[in-house]
Amino acid sequence: MLTNETAIREESLVCAAKQMAQAARTAPKGRGDDQLEILIVTGDEKTRLADTMAQIGQSRGLAGFTRDSENVRAAPVVLLIGTGTRPRKLKLCSLCGYPNCESLGQGPGGVCVFAISDLGIAVGSAVSIAADLRVDNRIMYSAAIAAIQCGFFTPEIKVAYAIPLSASGKSPFFDRG
Protein backbone atom coordinates (compact mmCIF):
# COMPACT_ATOMS: atom_id res chain seq x y z
CA MET A 1 0.00 0.00 0.00
CA LEU A 2 1.16 3.52 -0.80
CA THR A 3 -0.07 6.57 1.08
CA ASN A 4 0.69 10.02 -0.19
CA GLU A 5 1.54 12.44 2.62
CA THR A 6 -1.04 14.93 1.35
CA ALA A 7 -3.79 12.39 2.10
CA ILE A 8 -2.90 12.29 5.79
CA ARG A 9 -1.77 15.89 6.34
CA GLU A 10 -4.85 17.11 8.21
CA GLU A 11 -4.95 13.93 10.33
CA SER A 12 -1.28 14.47 11.17
CA LEU A 13 -1.94 18.09 12.14
CA VAL A 14 -4.86 17.04 14.37
CA CYS A 15 -2.48 14.59 16.10
CA ALA A 16 0.02 17.42 16.56
CA ALA A 17 -2.74 19.67 17.96
CA LYS A 18 -3.66 16.95 20.46
CA GLN A 19 -0.06 16.76 21.65
CA MET A 20 0.09 20.55 21.87
CA ALA A 21 -3.15 20.55 23.88
CA GLN A 22 -1.64 18.06 26.28
CA ALA A 23 1.49 20.19 26.69
CA ALA A 24 -0.67 23.25 27.40
CA ARG A 25 -2.77 21.36 29.93
CA THR A 26 0.23 20.03 31.85
CA ALA A 27 2.11 23.35 31.86
CA PRO A 28 2.62 24.79 35.36
CA LYS A 29 -0.24 26.84 36.82
CA GLY A 30 -0.08 29.45 39.60
CA ARG A 31 -1.27 27.84 42.85
CA GLY A 32 -2.32 24.83 40.77
CA ASP A 33 -5.50 26.67 39.71
CA ASP A 34 -6.20 25.45 36.17
CA GLN A 35 -8.58 27.83 34.36
CA LEU A 36 -7.59 26.82 30.83
CA GLU A 37 -9.97 25.77 28.11
CA ILE A 38 -8.38 24.15 25.06
CA LEU A 39 -10.13 23.49 21.74
CA ILE A 40 -9.13 22.06 18.36
CA VAL A 41 -10.93 23.64 15.42
CA THR A 42 -11.27 22.09 11.94
CA GLY A 43 -13.79 21.94 9.11
CA ASP A 44 -16.88 24.14 9.12
CA GLU A 45 -16.03 25.71 12.49
CA LYS A 46 -12.62 26.76 11.16
CA THR A 47 -14.32 28.34 8.13
CA ARG A 48 -16.71 30.16 10.47
CA LEU A 49 -13.73 31.37 12.50
CA ALA A 50 -11.98 32.73 9.38
CA ASP A 51 -15.21 34.35 8.15
CA THR A 52 -15.70 36.07 11.52
CA MET A 53 -12.10 37.33 11.46
CA ALA A 54 -12.64 38.77 7.97
CA GLN A 55 -15.90 40.43 9.08
CA ILE A 56 -14.18 42.01 12.07
CA GLY A 57 -11.37 43.21 9.82
CA GLN A 58 -13.73 44.71 7.26
CA SER A 59 -16.19 46.29 9.71
CA ARG A 60 -13.49 47.88 11.87
CA GLY A 61 -10.88 48.64 9.23
CA LEU A 62 -8.37 46.22 10.75
CA ALA A 63 -6.24 44.88 7.92
CA GLY A 64 -4.41 42.49 10.27
CA PHE A 65 -7.64 40.60 10.99
CA THR A 66 -8.33 40.26 7.27
CA ARG A 67 -4.77 39.06 6.60
CA ASP A 68 -4.91 36.63 9.53
CA SER A 69 -8.25 35.26 8.30
CA GLU A 70 -6.50 34.14 5.12
CA ASN A 71 -3.78 32.46 7.23
CA VAL A 72 -6.49 30.58 9.15
CA ARG A 73 -8.13 29.52 5.87
CA ALA A 74 -4.76 28.12 4.72
CA ALA A 75 -4.26 26.18 7.96
CA PRO A 76 -6.12 22.87 8.21
CA VAL A 77 -6.21 22.98 12.02
CA VAL A 78 -6.39 25.71 14.68
CA LEU A 79 -5.63 25.17 18.36
CA LEU A 80 -7.40 27.56 20.76
CA ILE A 81 -6.20 28.11 24.31
CA GLY A 82 -8.15 30.41 26.62
CA THR A 83 -8.29 31.20 30.30
CA GLY A 84 -10.70 32.45 32.88
CA THR A 85 -9.60 35.44 34.92
CA ARG A 86 -10.70 34.42 38.41
CA PRO A 87 -8.31 35.79 41.10
CA ARG A 88 -6.13 33.34 43.06
CA LYS A 89 -7.20 34.74 46.47
CA LEU A 90 -3.69 35.54 47.62
CA LYS A 91 -3.23 37.48 50.84
CA LEU A 92 -0.50 39.66 49.35
CA CYS A 93 0.01 40.31 45.65
CA SER A 94 -1.42 43.49 44.02
CA LEU A 95 0.34 42.70 40.71
CA CYS A 96 -2.97 43.34 38.92
CA GLY A 97 -3.05 46.92 40.17
CA TYR A 98 -5.67 46.32 42.83
CA PRO A 99 -4.67 46.17 46.52
CA ASN A 100 -5.70 42.51 46.82
CA CYS A 101 -7.64 39.70 45.13
CA GLU A 102 -10.87 40.65 46.86
CA SER A 103 -10.66 44.19 45.43
CA LEU A 104 -9.98 42.85 41.94
CA GLY A 105 -13.22 40.88 42.05
CA GLN A 106 -15.22 43.98 43.00
CA GLY A 107 -13.79 46.52 40.58
CA PRO A 108 -14.36 47.10 36.87
CA GLY A 109 -11.96 45.36 34.53
CA GLY A 110 -8.81 43.99 35.99
CA VAL A 111 -7.44 40.55 35.34
CA CYS A 112 -5.47 38.25 37.62
CA VAL A 113 -1.87 38.31 36.39
CA PHE A 114 -1.46 34.67 37.34
CA ALA A 115 -4.24 33.64 34.94
CA ILE A 116 -2.57 35.56 32.13
CA SER A 117 0.86 34.17 33.03
CA ASP A 118 -0.55 30.64 33.06
CA LEU A 119 -2.00 31.22 29.58
CA GLY A 120 1.37 32.43 28.28
CA ILE A 121 3.20 29.44 29.74
CA ALA A 122 0.60 27.07 28.26
CA VAL A 123 0.87 28.68 24.81
CA GLY A 124 4.67 28.50 25.00
CA SER A 125 4.51 24.83 25.93
CA ALA A 126 2.13 24.14 23.04
CA VAL A 127 4.21 25.87 20.38
CA SER A 128 7.35 24.15 21.64
CA ILE A 129 5.68 20.85 20.75
CA ALA A 130 4.80 22.25 17.31
CA ALA A 131 8.46 23.19 16.85
CA ASP A 132 9.59 19.71 17.92
CA LEU A 133 7.18 18.21 15.36
CA ARG A 134 8.25 20.71 12.65
CA VAL A 135 4.70 22.03 12.32
CA ASP A 136 4.39 25.59 11.04
CA ASN A 137 2.37 27.78 13.39
CA ARG A 138 1.66 31.34 14.43
CA ILE A 139 0.26 32.65 17.70
CA MET A 140 -2.70 34.93 16.92
CA TYR A 141 -4.80 37.11 19.15
CA SER A 142 -7.05 38.05 16.20
CA ALA A 143 -8.31 34.49 15.70
CA ALA A 144 -8.85 34.15 19.44
CA ILE A 145 -10.99 37.30 19.54
CA ALA A 146 -13.08 35.86 16.71
CA ALA A 147 -13.34 32.50 18.53
CA ILE A 148 -14.65 34.24 21.64
CA GLN A 149 -17.11 36.21 19.49
CA CYS A 150 -18.23 32.95 17.81
CA GLY A 151 -19.00 31.47 21.22
CA PHE A 152 -16.52 28.61 20.88
CA PHE A 153 -15.40 29.03 24.49
CA THR A 154 -17.54 28.90 27.61
CA PRO A 155 -18.50 32.34 29.02
CA GLU A 156 -15.79 32.14 31.72
CA ILE A 157 -13.05 32.44 29.09
CA LYS A 158 -12.10 36.10 28.72
CA VAL A 159 -8.56 35.94 27.28
CA ALA A 160 -7.29 33.54 24.62
CA TYR A 161 -4.83 32.85 21.85
CA ALA A 162 -5.21 30.87 18.65
CA ILE A 163 -2.49 28.80 17.01
CA PRO A 164 -3.20 27.86 13.38
CA LEU A 165 -1.17 24.85 12.20
CA SER A 166 0.15 24.02 8.76
CA ALA A 167 2.44 21.49 7.10
CA SER A 168 3.22 22.58 3.58
CA GLY A 169 6.24 23.32 1.43
CA LYS A 170 6.16 26.95 2.58
CA SER A 171 4.68 28.31 5.76
CA PRO A 172 1.56 30.39 5.10
CA PHE A 173 2.50 32.45 8.18
CA PHE A 174 5.87 33.65 6.85
CA ASP A 175 5.18 36.41 4.30
CA ARG A 176 2.63 38.51 6.16
CA GLY A 177 3.18 41.95 4.58
Stockholm file with secondary structure:
# STOCKHOLM 1.0

chainA/1-177         MLTNETAIREESLVCAAKQMAQAARTAPKGRGDDQLEILIVTGDEKTRLADTMAQIGQSRGLAGFTRDSENVRAAPVVLLIGTGTRPRKLKLCSLCGYPNCESLGQGPGGVCVFAISDLGIAVGSAVSIAADLRVDNRIMYSAAIAAIQCGFFTPEIKVAYAIPLSASGKSPFFDRG
#=GR chainA/1-177 SS CCCCHHHHHHHHHHHHHHHHHHHHHHSCCGGGCCCEEEEEECHHHHHHHHHHHHHHHHHHTCHHHHHHHHHHHHCSEEEEEEECCCCCCCSSCCTTSSSSHHHHHHSSSCCCHHHHHHHHHHHHHHHHHHHHTTCEECCBHHHHHHHHHHTCSCTTCCEEEEEEEECSSSCTTSCCC
#=GC SS_cons         CCCCHHHHHHHHHHHHHHHHHHHHHHSCCGGGCCCEEEEEECHHHHHHHHHHHHHHHHHHTCHHHHHHHHHHHHCSEEEEEEECCCCCCCSSCCTTSSSSHHHHHHSSSCCCHHHHHHHHHHHHHHHHHHHHTTCEECCBHHHHHHHHHHTCSCTTCCEEEEEEEECSSSCTTSCCC
//
